[in-house]
Amino acid sequence: MRVGEVRRSEVRDAVAAHRAGQREEVRREEAVAGRRLTAAELFELRQQVRGQWTPPAAGALVNSAESQPAERIAPAPPTEARPLTYPSSQRR
């Protein structure tokens, strides 16, 4: 094994251990709650948390992607740009 491969293996092991720890924490929280939340309950909980973090006068969804139409989220199509260099026949 080369040094880079050893380091890569260590990082992978650390990531796997971290993810396993996160999964175990979620399992413990679900056990305390007694069950998993449904999709609707998760949605409602997220909305409540968003409401706590936005100013009351600004509304529930200020500048989030959910509040904007898809046209605003997607990048605008490229406009016709002038070439960076002109053909030699057009140079002065």
VEXDREN-383315 format. One record per atom (N, C-alpha, C, O): residue in three letters; atom name; x, y, z. Coordinates in nm, 3 decimals, decimal comma, always signed. Example, Ala and Ser with C-alpha at 12.3 -4.5 7.8 and 13.67 -1.06 7.14 Angstrom:
<pts>
ALA|N|+1,319|-0,569|+0,780
ALA|CA|+1,230|-0,450|+0,780
ALA|C|+1,320|-0,330|+0,780
ALA|O|+1,424|-0,332|+0,846
SER|N|+1,285|-0,225|+0,708
SER|CA|+1,367|-0,106|+0,714
SER|C|+1,290|+0,003|+0,787
SER|O|+1,341|+0,114|+0,804
</pts>
This chain:
<pts>
MET|N|+0,083|-0,119|+0,000
MET|CA|+0,000|+0,000|+0,000
MET|C|+0,087|+0,125|+0,000
MET|O|+0,189|+0,131|+0,068
ARG|N|+0,046|+0,223|-0,076
ARG|CA|+0,118|+0,348|-0,078
ARG|C|+0,063|+0,441|+0,031
ARG|O|-0,043|+0,414|+0,088
VAL|N|+0,133|+0,547|+0,059
VAL|CA|+0,093|+0,640|+0,165
VAL|C|-0,043|+0,702|+0,134
VAL|O|-0,127|+0,714|+0,223
GLY|N|-0,066|+0,740|+0,009
GLY|CA|-0,194|+0,800|-0,030
GLY|C|-0,310|+0,705|-0,009
GLY|O|-0,418|+0,746|+0,033
GLU|N|-0,288|+0,579|-0,039
GLU|CA|-0,393|+0,479|-0,022
GLU|C|-0,424|+0,458|+0,126
GLU|O|-0,540|+0,439|+0,163
VAL|N|-0,322|+0,462|+0,211
VAL|CA|-0,343|+0,447|+0,355
VAL|C|-0,425|+0,564|+0,406
VAL|O|-0,521|+0,544|+0,482
ARG|N|-0,390|+0,683|+0,366
ARG|CA|-0,463|+0,803|+0,410
ARG|C|-0,608|+0,797|+0,362
ARG|O|-0,700|+0,828|+0,437
ARG|N|-0,627|+0,758|+0,236
ARG|CA|-0,761|+0,748|+0,180
ARG|C|-0,844|+0,646|+0,257
ARG|O|-0,962|+0,668|+0,283
SER|N|-0,782|+0,536|+0,293
SER|CA|-0,851|+0,433|+0,370
SER|C|-0,890|+0,485|+0,508
SER|O|-0,999|+0,457|+0,557
GLU|N|-0,800|+0,561|+0,571
GLU|CA|-0,830|+0,620|+0,702
GLU|C|-0,947|+0,717|+0,693
GLU|O|-1,034|+0,718|+0,780
VAL|N|-0,949|+0,798|+0,589
VAL|CA|-1,058|+0,894|+0,571
VAL|C|-1,190|+0,820|+0,549
VAL|O|-1,292|+0,857|+0,607
ARG|N|-1,187|+0,718|+0,466
ARG|CA|-1,309|+0,639|+0,442
ARG|C|-1,361|+0,576|+0,570
ARG|O|-1,481|+0,576|+0,597
ASP|N|-1,269|+0,521|+0,650
ASP|CA|-1,309|+0,461|+0,778
ASP|C|-1,369|+0,565|+0,872
ASP|O|-1,468|+0,539|+0,939
ALA|N|-1,309|+0,684|+0,875
ALA|CA|-1,360|+0,791|+0,961
ALA|C|-1,499|+0,835|+0,916
ALA|O|-1,588|+0,858|+0,998
VAL|N|-1,518|+0,848|+0,785
VAL|CA|-1,649|+0,887|+0,732
VAL|C|-1,753|+0,781|+0,764
VAL|O|-1,864|+0,813|+0,805
ALA|N|-1,717|+0,655|+0,746
ALA|CA|-1,810|+0,545|+0,778
ALA|C|-1,847|+0,545|+0,925
ALA|O|-1,963|+0,524|+0,960
ALA|N|-1,749|+0,568|+1,013
ALA|CA|-1,776|+0,573|+1,156
ALA|C|-1,867|+0,691|+1,190
ALA|O|-1,957|+0,678|+1,273
HIS|N|-1,843|+0,804|+1,127
HIS|CA|-1,926|+0,923|+1,152
HIS|C|-2,070|+0,898|+1,108
HIS|O|-2,164|+0,929|+1,182
ARG|N|-2,088|+0,842|+0,990
ARG|CA|-2,223|+0,812|+0,940
ARG|C|-2,293|+0,711|+1,030
ARG|O|-2,413|+0,724|+1,056
ALA|N|-2,221|+0,610|+1,076
ALA|CA|-2,280|+0,512|+1,166
ALA|C|-2,324|+0,578|+1,296
ALA|O|-2,429|+0,545|+1,351
GLY|N|-2,244|+0,671|+1,345
GLY|CA|-2,281|+0,745|+1,465
GLY|C|-2,405|+0,828|+1,445
GLY|O|-2,491|+0,835|+1,533
GLN|N|-2,415|+0,892|+1,329
GLN|CA|-2,535|+0,971|+1,299
GLN|C|-2,659|+0,882|+1,291
GLN|O|-2,764|+0,918|+1,343
ARG|N|-2,645|+0,767|+1,225
ARG|CA|-2,759|+0,675|+1,215
ARG|C|-2,803|+0,628|+1,353
ARG|O|-2,922|+0,618|+1,381
GLU|N|-2,707|+0,599|+1,439
GLU|CA|-2,739|+0,553|+1,574
GLU|C|-2,809|+0,663|+1,654
GLU|O|-2,902|+0,636|+1,730
GLU|N|-2,765|+0,787|+1,635
GLU|CA|-2,830|+0,899|+1,704
GLU|C|-2,975|+0,914|+1,659
GLU|O|-3,064|+0,937|+1,741
VAL|N|-2,999|+0,900|+1,530
VAL|CA|-3,135|+0,909|+1,477
VAL|C|-3,220|+0,796|+1,535
VAL|O|-3,335|+0,818|+1,574
ARG|N|-3,165|+0,675|+1,541
ARG|CA|-3,238|+0,562|+1,599
ARG|C|-3,275|+0,587|+1,744
ARG|O|-3,386|+0,557|+1,787
ARG|N|-3,180|+0,642|+1,820
ARG|CA|-3,208|+0,673|+1,961
ARG|C|-3,319|+0,776|+1,975
ARG|O|-3,409|+0,761|+2,058
GLU|N|-3,312|+0,882|+1,892
GLU|CA|-3,416|+0,987|+1,897
GLU|C|-3,552|+0,929|+1,860
GLU|O|-3,652|+0,963|+1,922
GLU|N|-3,555|+0,843|+1,758
GLU|CA|-3,681|+0,780|+1,719
GLU|C|-3,733|+0,689|+1,830
GLU|O|-3,854|+0,682|+1,852
ALA|N|-3,644|+0,620|+1,898
ALA|CA|-3,685|+0,532|+2,008
ALA|C|-3,745|+0,615|+2,121
ALA|O|-3,844|+0,574|+2,182
VAL|N|-3,685|+0,730|+2,149
VAL|CA|-3,739|+0,817|+2,254
VAL|C|-3,876|+0,869|+2,213
VAL|O|-3,967|+0,876|+2,295
ALA|N|-3,890|+0,906|+2,086
ALA|CA|-4,019|+0,956|+2,037
ALA|C|-4,120|+0,843|+2,025
ALA|O|-4,240|+0,867|+2,026
GLY|N|-4,072|+0,721|+2,013
GLY|CA|-4,162|+0,607|+2,004
GLY|C|-4,195|+0,565|+1,863
GLY|O|-4,249|+0,456|+1,842
ARG|N|-4,165|+0,648|+1,764
ARG|CA|-4,194|+0,614|+1,625
ARG|C|-4,125|+0,713|+1,533
ARG|O|-4,070|+0,813|+1,578
ARG|N|-4,129|+0,683|+1,403
ARG|CA|-4,076|+0,776|+1,303
ARG|C|-4,183|+0,876|+1,264
ARG|O|-4,302|+0,847|+1,271
LEU|N|-4,138|+0,994|+1,223
LEU|CA|-4,233|+1,095|+1,176
LEU|C|-4,274|+1,063|+1,033
LEU|O|-4,194|+1,014|+0,953
THR|N|-4,400|+1,092|+1,002
THR|CA|-4,446|+1,074|+0,864
THR|C|-4,394|+1,189|+0,780
THR|O|-4,342|+1,287|+0,833
ALA|N|-4,406|+1,177|+0,649
ALA|CA|-4,361|+1,284|+0,559
ALA|C|-4,436|+1,414|+0,588
ALA|O|-4,376|+1,521|+0,587
ALA|N|-4,565|+1,404|+0,615
ALA|CA|-4,643|+1,524|+0,644
ALA|C|-4,598|+1,589|+0,775
ALA|O|-4,592|+1,711|+0,785
GLU|N|-4,567|+1,506|+0,874
GLU|CA|-4,520|+1,560|+1,002
GLU|C|-4,383|+1,626|+0,987
GLU|O|-4,357|+1,731|+1,047
LEU|N|-4,296|+1,566|+0,907
LEU|CA|-4,166|+1,627|+0,880
LEU|C|-4,182|+1,761|+0,810
LEU|O|-4,113|+1,857|+0,843
PHE|N|-4,272|+1,768|+0,713
PHE|CA|-4,298|+1,892|+0,640
PHE|C|-4,346|+2,000|+0,738
PHE|O|-4,298|+2,113|+0,734
GLU|N|-4,441|+1,964|+0,824
GLU|CA|-4,494|+2,060|+0,920
GLU|C|-4,385|+2,108|+1,016
GLU|O|-4,378|+2,227|+1,048
LEU|N|-4,302|+2,017|+1,061
LEU|CA|-4,193|+2,053|+1,152
LEU|C|-4,095|+2,148|+1,084
LEU|O|-4,049|+2,244|+1,145
ARG|N|-4,063|+2,120|+0,958
ARG|CA|-3,972|+2,209|+0,884
ARG|C|-4,032|+2,348|+0,868
ARG|O|-3,962|+2,448|+0,882
GLN|N|-4,161|+2,354|+0,840
GLN|CA|-4,227|+2,483|+0,826
GLN|C|-4,221|+2,561|+0,958
GLN|O|-4,198|+2,682|+0,958
GLN|N|-4,242|+2,492|+1,069
GLN|CA|-4,236|+2,558|+1,199
GLN|C|-4,096|+2,613|+1,226
GLN|O|-4,081|+2,724|+1,276
VAL|N|-3,994|+2,534|+1,193
VAL|CA|-3,857|+2,579|+1,215
VAL|C|-3,825|+2,698|+1,126
VAL|O|-3,763|+2,794|+1,171
ARG|N|-3,867|+2,693|+1,000
ARG|CA|-3,844|+2,807|+0,910
ARG|C|-3,912|+2,931|+0,964
ARG|O|-3,856|+3,041|+0,956
GLY|N|-4,032|+2,916|+1,019
GLY|CA|-4,103|+3,030|+1,075
GLY|C|-4,030|+3,091|+1,192
GLY|O|-4,040|+3,212|+1,214
GLN|N|-3,957|+3,012|+1,267
GLN|CA|-3,882|+3,064|+1,380
GLN|C|-3,759|+3,142|+1,336
GLN|O|-3,714|+3,231|+1,408
TRP|N|-3,705|+3,110|+1,218
TRP|CA|-3,581|+3,173|+1,175
TRP|C|-3,600|+3,287|+1,076
TRP|O|-3,501|+3,348|+1,035
THR|N|-3,722|+3,318|+1,038
THR|CA|-3,744|+3,431|+0,948
THR|C|-3,812|+3,543|+1,027
THR|O|-3,886|+3,516|+1,121
PRO|N|-3,787|+3,667|+0,989
PRO|CA|-3,853|+3,778|+1,059
PRO|C|-4,005|+3,766|+1,041
PRO|O|-4,050|+3,728|+0,933
PRO|N|-4,084|+3,797|+1,144
PRO|CA|-4,229|+3,781|+1,137
PRO|C|-4,293|+3,861|+1,023
PRO|O|-4,390|+3,814|+0,962
ALA|N|-4,242|+3,979|+0,993
ALA|CA|-4,302|+4,062|+0,889
ALA|C|-4,266|+4,015|+0,748
ALA|O|-4,333|+4,053|+0,652
ALA|N|-4,162|+3,933|+0,735
ALA|CA|-4,115|+3,893|+0,602
ALA|C|-4,192|+3,777|+0,544
ALA|O|-4,183|+3,753|+0,423
GLY|N|-4,267|+3,704|+0,622
GLY|CA|-4,342|+3,590|+0,570
GLY|C|-4,265|+3,462|+0,593
GLY|O|-4,152|+3,463|+0,641
ALA|N|-4,327|+3,350|+0,559
ALA|CA|-4,269|+3,220|+0,588
ALA|C|-4,151|+3,186|+0,497
ALA|O|-4,051|+3,131|+0,543
LEU|N|-4,162|+3,218|+0,370
LEU|CA|-4,056|+3,182|+0,275
LEU|C|-4,004|+3,308|+0,208
LEU|O|-4,060|+3,353|+0,108
VAL|N|-3,898|+3,366|+0,261
VAL|CA|-3,850|+3,493|+0,211
VAL|C|-3,783|+3,479|+0,075
VAL|O|-3,840|+3,518|-0,027
ASN|N|-3,664|+3,424|+0,072
ASN|CA|-3,590|+3,412|-0,054
ASN|C|-3,548|+3,269|-0,079
ASN|O|-3,445|+3,245|-0,143
SER|N|-3,624|+3,175|-0,032
SER|CA|-3,587|+3,036|-0,053
SER|C|-3,624|+2,995|-0,195
SER|O|-3,700|+3,062|-0,263
ALA|N|-3,568|+2,884|-0,237
ALA|CA|-3,598|+2,833|-0,370
ALA|C|-3,746|+2,798|-0,383
ALA|O|-3,802|+2,805|-0,493
GLU|N|-3,809|+2,761|-0,272
GLU|CA|-3,950|+2,724|-0,277
GLU|C|-4,040|+2,844|-0,307
GLU|O|-4,152|+2,826|-0,356
SER|N|-3,993|+2,964|-0,278
SER|CA|-4,077|+3,081|-0,297
SER|C|-4,061|+3,143|-0,436
SER|O|-4,133|+3,237|-0,470
GLN|N|-3,969|+3,092|-0,515
GLN|CA|-3,942|+3,151|-0,646
GLN|C|-3,986|+3,057|-0,757
GLN|O|-3,976|+2,935|-0,743
PRO|N|-4,035|+3,112|-0,866
PRO|CA|-4,070|+3,025|-0,980
PRO|C|-3,945|+2,961|-1,037
PRO|O|-3,834|+3,011|-1,020
ALA|N|-3,964|+2,851|-1,105
ALA|CA|-3,851|+2,775|-1,159
ALA|C|-3,766|+2,859|-1,253
ALA|O|-3,645|+2,838|-1,263
GLU|N|-3,826|+2,954|-1,322
GLU|CA|-3,750|+3,038|-1,414
GLU|C|-3,647|+3,121|-1,341
GLU|O|-3,542|+3,153|-1,397
ARG|N|-3,675|+3,157|-1,216
ARG|CA|-3,581|+3,239|-1,139
ARG|C|-3,466|+3,154|-1,086
ARG|O|-3,356|+3,205|-1,063
ILE|N|-3,490|+3,025|-1,067
ILE|CA|-3,389|+2,937|-1,010
ILE|C|-3,291|+2,891|-1,117
ILE|O|-3,170|+2,889|-1,095
ALA|N|-3,344|+2,854|-1,233
ALA|CA|-3,260|+2,804|-1,342
ALA|C|-3,180|+2,919|-1,400
ALA|O|-3,231|+3,031|-1,409
PRO|N|-3,058|+2,895|-1,439
PRO|CA|-2,978|+3,002|-1,498
PRO|C|-3,037|+3,045|-1,633
PRO|O|-3,095|+2,965|-1,706
ALA|N|-3,021|+3,171|-1,662
ALA|CA|-3,071|+3,225|-1,788
ALA|C|-2,992|+3,164|-1,903
ALA|O|-2,874|+3,134|-1,888
PRO|N|-3,056|+3,145|-2,018
PRO|CA|-2,983|+3,091|-2,132
PRO|C|-2,872|+3,188|-2,174
PRO|O|-2,888|+3,310|-2,161
PRO|N|-2,763|+3,136|-2,222
PRO|CA|-2,652|+3,225|-2,260
PRO|C|-2,693|+3,316|-2,375
PRO|O|-2,761|+3,275|-2,469
THR|N|-2,649|+3,441|-2,365
THR|CA|-2,678|+3,536|-2,473
THR|C|-2,569|+3,525|-2,578
THR|O|-2,464|+3,465|-2,554
GLU|N|-2,595|+3,582|-2,691
GLU|CA|-2,497|+3,577|-2,798
GLU|C|-2,382|+3,669|-2,762
GLU|O|-2,397|+3,792|-2,762
ALA|N|-2,270|+3,612|-2,732
ALA|CA|-2,154|+3,690|-2,690
ALA|C|-2,061|+3,710|-2,808
ALA|O|-2,056|+3,629|-2,901
ARG|N|-1,989|+3,820|-2,804
ARG|CA|-1,893|+3,846|-2,912
ARG|C|-1,773|+3,755|-2,891
ARG|O|-1,741|+3,720|-2,777
PRO|N|-1,706|+3,717|-2,995
PRO|CA|-1,591|+3,626|-2,980
PRO|C|-1,478|+3,696|-2,904
PRO|O|-1,465|+3,818|-2,910
LEU|N|-1,400|+3,620|-2,834
LEU|CA|-1,289|+3,677|-2,757
LEU|C|-1,180|+3,728|-2,850
LEU|O|-1,117|+3,830|-2,822
THR|N|-1,159|+3,660|-2,959
THR|CA|-1,062|+3,708|-3,058
THR|C|-1,132|+3,708|-3,194
THR|O|-1,210|+3,619|-3,226
TYR|N|-1,101|+3,809|-3,270
TYR|CA|-1,161|+3,819|-3,403
TYR|C|-1,076|+3,742|-3,503
TYR|O|-0,956|+3,723|-3,482
PRO|N|-1,137|+3,698|-3,613
PRO|CA|-1,058|+3,632|-3,718
PRO|C|-0,950|+3,729|-3,769
PRO|O|-0,967|+3,851|-3,763
SER|N|-0,841|+3,674|-3,816
SER|CA|-0,727|+3,758|-3,860
SER|C|-0,767|+3,856|-3,969
SER|O|-0,706|+3,963|-3,981
SER|N|-0,867|+3,823|-4,048
SER|CA|-0,909|+3,915|-4,155
SER|C|-0,978|+4,038|-4,099
SER|O|-0,988|+4,139|-4,168
GLN|N|-1,027|+4,031|-3,975
GLN|CA|-1,099|+4,146|-3,916
GLN|C|-1,012|+4,224|-3,816
GLN|O|-1,055|+4,327|-3,763
ARG|N|-0,892|+4,175|-3,789
ARG|CA|-0,805|+4,245|-3,696
ARG|C|-0,739|+4,363|-3,765
ARG|O|-0,721|+4,361|-3,887
ARG|N|-0,704|+4,465|-3,689
ARG|CA|-0,637|+4,583|-3,747
ARG|C|-0,491|+4,585|-3,713
ARG|O|-0,420|+4,677|-3,753
</pts>
